[in-house]
Amino acid sequence: MKKTVIILFAALALVALPAVAQEKYSPKPGTFSFGLTFNPMAGGVNYQPGVGDFAKDYITSLGGDAHSMFFLAKEPLASLMLKYRMAPATSLRFNVGFNGSNTHYKEYVDDQVALKANPTGGAKTYDQINAKLNSFTLGVALEFSKSVKAFQFNAGVGLLYAIGGGSMSFDYGNELLEDFGWARPTIPMLAGNADPSKSLNQFPNVATVAGKNVGIDNGYAKERYNIGYNHGIGLSFDMGVEWFVFDHVSLAAAMTVTPVMYVFQPQTWTVYEGYSKFTGTIQTYNDLVSPGSNAILYGLESLGFRLSLNYYL
């Protein structure tokens, strides 16, 4: 996708080469512009399966215990941009970026009850994983401009707010029943996987949870909140050039950086369910993952490169 967008911007620039000789164009105070932006240097979590990816591979890639997520400091991969020219050389700029997916992955398992009544019937039910992963970014900045013929040199300073993360929940086709030893079969990607990062069940299999003996020998995940939703707010700077290829239409490129950002991650946990031999009932309990963390990120590693196509009203 990144290569495709860069090629598209390059093609637009080549088509518009004759515009270099046009007269000076500068937006007047009171003018609005709308734009689409793209940051080829954006990184972090893959919020959507890639083209050609299998859903199962994408789901298992989210299974690691990523306790600290510092992917918020860069501008988003893509965003919508609105600018309002307040004065001849000053604009107020807003950027909104969002990305995500809500994936419901299903896989067949044997229907325990139906097969007990008719072992040769081949009855099936299914287990389901619901994976939600999304991000939202809002940038507000003042932009200062200097026009030279068809070009405009821009510098901006502003605030960047970002939120990103997700959770998983699990629905099982078979209920916990005494006839089957209070055990529930799981789809392969939920079973004990040799690679811990791809084992989504990850039942701790310990008698004591949070200092309390719960008497559950085998359990399974009902909900995973091992990433949670991370928040970040930072100071952003950018500097670049805007080229008015036609009246009211421009291509722009700018280097961006968020030299300081405060990041907060809430408490994270996994909800397990299982049969307790102490109480004789099915119980749920929380296995705590992290009490929550925060960080101040600073430096120049959060560099971005913003390309945009803009239309001025």
N, C-alpha and C positions, 0 to 999 in steps of 0.2 A: 504493500500500500504506500509506504513512504516513497519508494522509487517512482511509483506511478504519479503521485502528487507533484514531486519535483519535476518530472518530465513535463507535466501539464503546465506548470508555471513557466518553464523554459520555453515551451511552445508558444504560450501567450506573449512572452517577451519578444520572441522572434517575429511574430506576426505584427507586433506593434512598433517595430524598429523605426518606421518612417515618422513616428510621433516625436522623435527627438528634436526635430526642427520646429515643433509647434510653438506658438506664443506662450508666454508665461500664464499658468493657471494657478490660482490660489483660492481655496475656499473662503467665502466671506463669513463674518460673524453671523451666527444664527443658522448655519448650515449643519445638517445631519449627514452622516455617512454610515453605511452598513457594509460589513465585510465578513469574509470567511478566512480563518487563519489556520496554519499548519506548522507544527514544530517537529521537524525530523529528528531532533535530539531527545525527544521525550522518551522516558523509559519507565520501568516499574512493573506493576502487575498487569497481566493480560486479562482485561475485563471481559473479553469475548473470545470464543474459540476462533482460531485462524481458519481461513478458507481451506477446505480440504481436511481439517482436523476431525478426528472422531470424538464424539461427545464423551465417551468413557475416558479417553486420554486426557481431555481437558479437565474433567472432574477430578481425576486422580492427581493432576498437577496442582490442585488447590489443597491437597491433603496435608502438606507440611505444617509443622508448628511454627509459623512465622510470627514470633512474638512481637517483634519491633518492625514497623513498616515506615521507612523514611522515603517513600516515593512521592511525597507531596510537594517537594520544594521547587520542581520545575513547572513551567507552563504546560498546560495540557497538550495532548497530541493534536487536537483540533478544537476550535472554539468559534463562537459567533462574536463579532465585535461591533460595537456601536460607539460613534464619536459625535460630539457636539462641539462646534467651533464657538467658543465663548468670546474670543477676542481675535484680532488679526493674526496673532502668532501663538495662541493658547487654545487647547482643546481639552475637554473632559472625555475620558475614554472608559468604556466598560467592556470586559471580556467575560463570556460565560461558556464554559466547557462542560460536557457531561458524556459519560460513557458507561456501559454496563451490560449485564445479561442476567436473565432469570431462567436457569436451565432445569428442566425436569427430566432426569434420566431414569429409565425403567429397564429392568432385566427380569426375565422369567426365573421362577424357582418352583420346585414341586409343591403342590398343595397338600399339606400333611393330612388334613382331615379327610379330604376326598380320596386320597390314595389309601388311607387306612380302611375306608369302606369298600374301595374297589382298587386293589393294588395294580391291576393291569389297565386301568383307565387312562393313565398318562395325564391326569389333571394338573393344570398349571395355575399359578397365581403370579404376582409380580411384586418386587420390592422397588421402591422409588427414592431417588435422592433429589432434593430440591436445593440447588445452589444459587445463591444470590450474590452478585459482586458488582459494585458500581462506584462511580466517583462523580464529584461535582466540584467545579472550580469557578470562583468569582474573582475577577480583578478589577480594581478601580484605580485610575491613574490620571495625573495631569500630564499632558503632552505639549512640549514647546517646539515650535517649528521655525525654519528659515527657508524661504523659497528662492530658488535660482532657476529661472526659466521653467522648464517642464519638471524640475526636480524639487523635492522638499526634504530637507534634513530634519529628522525628528529626534527628540530626546524626551524620555518620560520617567516619572517616579510615581510609585503608587503602593498599594497594599494588595496582597494576594491571599485569599482564603481558599482552603481546599479541604475536602472530606473524601475519604475513600476507604473501602474495605468490603466486608461481607460476612455471610454466615451460611450454614448448611442445616437442613433438617432431613429426617429419614422416616419414610413410611414403609411398613413391612406387610406383606401379604398374609403371613401366618401369625396367629396370636400365640402368646405364651400359654401353654396348656400342660397340666400335670401328666397327661398321657404320653407326652413326648419329653419327659424329664425336664420340663421348664426350659427347654432349649429351643431356639429359633434359628432355622437355617438362614444364611445370609448369602447375598450375591457375591461372586468371587472378589470383587473389589472392596467388599466390606470384611471379608474374612481375614484371618491372620496373613498378612503379606510379608514376604521376605524383605521387602524394601519398606522400612517404617514410614518413609515419607509418602508412600502410596497406600498405606493401610488406614482407611478412614474410620474404622471402628475403634482401634487403639484402646480397648478396654484394659485398665491397669491391672486387673486380676489380682487384687490385693484384698486382704480381709479388712483392712482399716482404711477409711477414707476420711481425710480431714480430722484425724485423731479419734474417729468413731468406728467401731466394728459394725458393719452393716450386714454381714452374713450373706453377701452375694458373691457366689463363686464365679459366675459367668454373666456378663452383661453385654449390652450393645448400645451404641450411640443413638440418641433421639435427636439431639441438636448439637451442633458444633459452632461455637463462637470464638474460635481460636485466633482470629484476626481482629474481629470487631471493626468498628468504624473509627478510623484515626482522623483527627482534626489538626490542621496546621494554619498558622497565619504568619505572613512574612512581609518584609519590605522588598520591593522589586524595582529594578532599574532596567532601562532599555535604551538603545541608540541605533539608528538606522537611517535608511533613505527610502523615499517614496517617489515613484515615477508616474506622472500623469500621462499615461499612454494615449488617452483621449480626454476630451472634456468630460469631467465628472467620473472618470474611471481611472483607477490607479493600481499599480503593483507595488508592494512594499516588502522590504526585508530589514530585519533588525536583530541584533544580538541582545539577548535578555539574560538577566541574572537575578537570583534571589539571595543576596549575601547573608541574610539572617532570617531564620524562621523558627517559631516555637511550635513544637509538635506534641500532641497529647494523644495517648492511647488508653481507652478505658479498660476496666477489668475484663478478662476473658475467661471462658470456661467451656466445658463439655457436659451436657446433660446425658446421664446414663440411666438405663432401666434394667431391672432384673428381679429375679425371685429371691426373697430374703428367707433363709432357713430359720432365722430367729423369730420373725413375725408371722411367717406363713402367708405373706402377701407379696404382690408385685409392687416394688418401690422404685421411685426415681430419686436420683441424687446428683448433685453438682460436683464434678471433679475440677477444681480450680486450676487454671493454666497460668495466669499472670494477674497480679494485683493491680495492674495498670502502670504505665510508664510515661515519662515525658522527656523531652530533649530540646536543647537549643542548638540548631544547626547553623554554622556560619562558615564563610569562605566562598570560594569562586567555583566550586565543583558543580553548582546547579545551573551551569550555563545552558541556554537554549538558543534556538535560531528560529525566529518567527517569520514565516512567509504569509502574506495576505493579499487578497484580491478585494478591492473596495469600490463602492459606488456612492457618489455624493449626490444628494438630492438637490 
